[in-house]
Amino acid sequence: MAKSSKSKPTKAPSKPKKAKQGATPSSTAFNIMMVGQGGRLQFEALMLVASLRHTNPDFKGRVFVAEPQKNHRWDTDPRMANSDVRDALEALGAEVVPFENQVFGCGYPYGNKIEALQVLPEGEPFLFLDTDTLITGDLSTVPFDFDRPTASMKRENTWPQLELYGPGYNEIWGSLYKKFGLDFESSLDTSYPDEYWRRYLYFNAGFFYFRCPKEFGDRFLEYARLIRDDPPEELVCQEMKPWLDQVALPLTIHSFGGGRVPEVSDMLDHKVTCHYRVLPLLYAREADDVVKTLEDVSAPNKLKKVLKQYEPIRRMVYQRKGHKVREMFDRDNLPRREQALRNQIKRAKLWMR
């Protein structure tokens, strides 16, 4: 049974661990998890798993595609209805595992990544990846420390959005750390000035990892639910959809002694994985080796027959519309804001997702 929204949050140690000097690749075995759902996500999950097998044929961990089940939290059935996708995932060695939404569901589908952690093997290290990700390099070269969690630093200044005469970053973030009994000061990057957004611990939730999915998932869920149901008054003007997971994530990471880990995030954000968001953006801004990985893993006939059922993949990859997008941009001189990329692609009538 879910706790009352007024329940007292778990207090946790929040002193971040010091960065390791000369970090070396991790030899720890770990599992990979993503969320598989009807529609776009199921096809993205298939491309993600295919990219893993293509670039890391010796990966020893288990691969879980967590599938939300139809229950009272959903207006429509969220399961993967496409049997071809399911068969292709299982042929690549992925395990499709069901889970029940008890807190979020269709009201906040981003909460799937939080509630799905319950189905992973307790006590086994895990790496969560959004489905709109490709694995482009050797995961064994990443210096994971599963006792010291982090998440993607490939983010923009999306939350909080400050209001005129309203609370600033210090007050907003500080109120959240206070709510959960965490040390706010130790989370700050003091190389940035006061009230500048990069000073405050903020991640993209496209990847995160830890030593135990149950420990991490229980706390992540508790923090997210309490922020939703009983937020500090400093958040009264803040929009929580779709940002709730990215608000709760840094607090969860900090509570376990994690934080900014550039030796990992630099690799997962730029070298070993690619969180492309949507295919037109991949073709617009990503490196040649990312495009090659996408097209190589999509080429085998068995996968092509399945993937081409999804229109954006069929048009972008197989009909090569993606290369028309690619020709529109200079990768060495891209617009600073993602929205400018989106607008230009839309004007060319090549936007799809």
SEMITOR-553372 format. One line per 3 residues: their letters; for each residue x, y, z of C-alpha. Coordinates in steps of 0.25 Angstrom, whole numbers. Example, Ala and Ser with C-alpha at 12.3 -4.5 7.8 and 13.67 -1.06 7.14 Angstrom:
BEGIN
AS) 49 -18 31; 55 -4 29
END
This chain:
BEGIN
MAK) 0 0 0; 5 14 -4; 9 23 8
SSK) 1 35 11; 7 48 4; 9 53 18
SKP) 18 42 22; 32 46 27; 42 44 16
TKA) 54 35 18; 66 42 23; 79 38 16
PSK) 94 41 17; 97 51 6; 112 54 7
PKK) 117 52 -7; 128 42 -10; 141 48 -15
AKQ) 144 46 -30; 154 35 -32; 167 39 -38
GAT) 171 32 -51; 158 24 -52; 159 11 -59
PSS) 149 2 -67; 139 -5 -58; 140 -20 -57
TAF) 127 -21 -50; 116 -29 -57; 103 -22 -58
NIM) 89 -22 -64; 83 -13 -74; 68 -8 -73
MVG) 59 0 -82; 44 2 -82; 36 -5 -94
QGG) 23 0 -97; 13 1 -108; 16 10 -120
RLQ) 29 17 -122; 36 12 -110; 35 -3 -114
FEA) 42 0 -127; 53 9 -120; 55 -2 -110
LML) 58 -12 -121; 68 -3 -128; 75 -1 -114
VAS) 76 -16 -112; 81 -18 -126; 92 -7 -124
LRH) 96 -14 -111; 98 -27 -118; 105 -21 -130
TNP) 115 -13 -122; 116 -22 -110; 115 -36 -114
DFK) 122 -41 -101; 113 -33 -92; 110 -43 -80
GRV) 99 -36 -73; 84 -38 -74; 76 -29 -83
FVA) 62 -25 -77; 51 -19 -85; 41 -15 -74
EPQ) 26 -15 -79; 15 -7 -72; 3 -15 -70
KNH) -12 -10 -72; -18 -7 -59; -26 5 -52
RWD) -14 14 -55; -16 14 -70; -27 19 -79
TDP) -22 10 -90; -14 -3 -90; 1 1 -90
RMA) 7 -13 -93; 15 -16 -106; 4 -21 -115
NSD) 13 -24 -127; 17 -38 -126; 28 -36 -136
VRD) 35 -27 -127; 34 -36 -115; 39 -48 -123
ALE) 51 -40 -129; 54 -35 -115; 54 -49 -109
ALG) 62 -54 -121; 73 -43 -117; 73 -49 -103
AEV) 65 -38 -96; 56 -42 -85; 42 -35 -86
VPF) 37 -34 -72; 24 -29 -67; 22 -18 -56
ENQ) 10 -12 -49; 9 4 -48; 4 7 -34
VFG) 7 22 -33; 8 28 -47; 2 21 -60
CGY) -4 30 -71; -4 42 -62; 11 42 -62
PYG) 17 32 -72; 31 36 -69; 29 30 -56
NKI) 30 16 -63; 45 17 -61; 44 19 -46
EAL) 33 8 -44; 40 -2 -53; 52 -3 -45
QVL) 44 -13 -36; 45 -24 -46; 60 -24 -47
PEG) 68 -34 -38; 71 -29 -24; 85 -26 -21
EPF) 90 -27 -35; 96 -14 -41; 88 -8 -52
LFL) 89 2 -63; 76 9 -68; 75 14 -82
DTD) 64 22 -89; 59 14 -101; 63 26 -110
TLI) 78 22 -108; 88 15 -117; 100 8 -111
TGD) 112 12 -120; 124 7 -113; 130 -3 -103
LST) 122 -2 -90; 134 -10 -83; 142 3 -84
VPF) 133 11 -76; 139 13 -61; 126 10 -54
DFD) 126 11 -39; 112 5 -36; 113 10 -21
RPT) 114 24 -26; 103 27 -35; 101 38 -46
ASM) 93 41 -58; 94 49 -71; 99 63 -72
KRE) 94 64 -86; 83 74 -82; 78 88 -83
NTW) 73 98 -73; 59 93 -73; 55 93 -58
PQL) 52 101 -50; 47 113 -58; 49 125 -50
ELY) 37 135 -48; 39 150 -46; 39 153 -31
GPG) 38 138 -28; 48 129 -21; 62 127 -28
YNE) 70 114 -30; 76 114 -16; 62 115 -10
IWG) 55 105 -19; 66 94 -19; 69 97 -4
SLY) 55 94 0; 55 80 -7; 68 76 0
KKF) 63 81 13; 50 73 11; 58 60 10
GLD) 68 63 21; 79 65 10; 92 74 11
FES) 89 84 0; 103 91 1; 111 79 -3
SLD) 103 77 -15; 107 90 -21; 117 92 -32
TSY) 124 105 -27; 132 107 -39; 119 114 -44
PDE) 113 126 -38; 102 127 -29; 88 126 -36
YWR) 94 121 -49; 87 108 -52; 99 99 -54
RYL) 103 101 -40; 92 92 -36; 91 77 -37
YFN) 82 74 -49; 82 63 -59; 75 57 -71
AGF) 69 44 -67; 73 37 -80; 83 28 -72
FYF) 86 25 -57; 91 14 -50; 94 8 -36
RCP) 98 -5 -28; 83 -9 -25; 70 -6 -33
KEF) 62 -8 -21; 69 2 -12; 70 12 -23
GDR) 56 10 -28; 49 11 -14; 56 24 -11
FLE) 54 30 -25; 39 26 -24; 37 32 -10
YAR) 44 45 -14; 36 46 -27; 23 43 -20
LIR) 25 53 -9; 29 64 -18; 17 62 -26
DDP) 7 61 -14; 13 70 -4; 23 79 -10
PEE) 30 90 -3; 23 104 -4; 35 109 -12
LVC) 30 100 -24; 16 106 -24; 19 113 -38
QEM) 27 101 -44; 22 92 -55; 25 77 -51
KPW) 21 71 -64; 29 65 -70; 41 69 -61
LDQ) 37 61 -48; 47 50 -50; 58 60 -53
VAL) 55 67 -40; 55 55 -32; 67 48 -39
PLT) 78 57 -33; 72 57 -19; 72 41 -20
IHS) 86 41 -26; 92 51 -15; 85 43 -4
FGG) 93 31 -8; 106 39 -8; 107 41 -23
GRV) 107 53 -31; 115 58 -43; 124 47 -49
PEV) 130 53 -62; 139 41 -64; 126 33 -67
SDM) 116 44 -72; 126 49 -82; 127 35 -88
LDH) 112 31 -87; 108 45 -92; 117 46 -104
KVT) 125 33 -107; 119 20 -103; 104 23 -104
CHY) 96 33 -111; 83 38 -106; 78 43 -119
RVL) 63 47 -114; 57 46 -128; 62 41 -141
PLL) 62 55 -149; 71 60 -137; 80 49 -139
YAR) 82 51 -153; 83 66 -151; 94 67 -140
EAD) 101 53 -137; 114 49 -142; 116 40 -154
DVV) 119 27 -146; 105 29 -139; 98 29 -152
KTL) 106 17 -157; 103 9 -144; 88 12 -146
EDV) 88 8 -161; 97 -4 -158; 88 -10 -147
SAP) 75 -7 -155; 81 -14 -168; 78 -29 -165
NKL) 66 -34 -172; 60 -40 -160; 60 -27 -153
KKV) 57 -18 -165; 44 -26 -166; 40 -22 -152
LKQ) 46 -8 -151; 40 -3 -164; 26 -4 -158
YEP) 29 9 -151; 28 20 -160; 39 29 -155
IRR) 49 18 -156; 44 14 -170; 45 28 -175
MVY) 57 33 -168; 66 21 -169; 61 12 -180
QRK) 56 23 -189; 68 31 -186; 60 44 -182
GHK) 70 45 -170; 81 48 -180; 73 60 -185
VRE) 72 65 -171; 87 63 -169; 90 71 -182
MFD) 83 83 -175; 93 85 -164; 107 87 -161
RDN) 111 78 -149; 122 88 -146; 113 100 -145
LPR) 100 95 -140; 89 104 -133; 92 105 -118
REQ) 77 102 -115; 70 89 -119; 58 96 -122
ALR) 64 104 -133; 68 90 -139; 54 85 -138
NQI) 48 97 -144; 57 97 -156; 54 82 -159
KRA) 39 85 -157; 40 96 -167; 46 86 -177
KLW) 34 76 -174; 44 65 -169; 40 65 -154
MR) 34 52 -149; 35 44 -136
END
